[in-house]
Amino acid sequence: MANDRVWQLHEAKAQFSEVFRRVRSEGPQRVVKQRGEAVVIVRAEEFDRIGELSQQPESLLDFFQAAGGSELHLTRKRDATRTIKW
């Protein structure tokens, strides 16, 4: 991340309109305190997108179960073993 996207807390508070403008035009901006604590300010659309991704099912099976409304039973047919001659 470029240093022009890092703000000290006191600077960000004093120039919040500029921080807001840069988030919209340049992307996420990091705000840090002297003790190293930090936050990142992102566009609302990006925040919403990340929230939607975190609500996605963990597996494809979970996805189909949630979409179908009924329990999904998957079984696999065992294939015959084959012998390979060397």
Helices and strands as residue ranges (DSSP letters): G 3-5, E 6-8, H 9-14, H 16-26, E 29-32, E 38-41, H 44-54, H 60-68
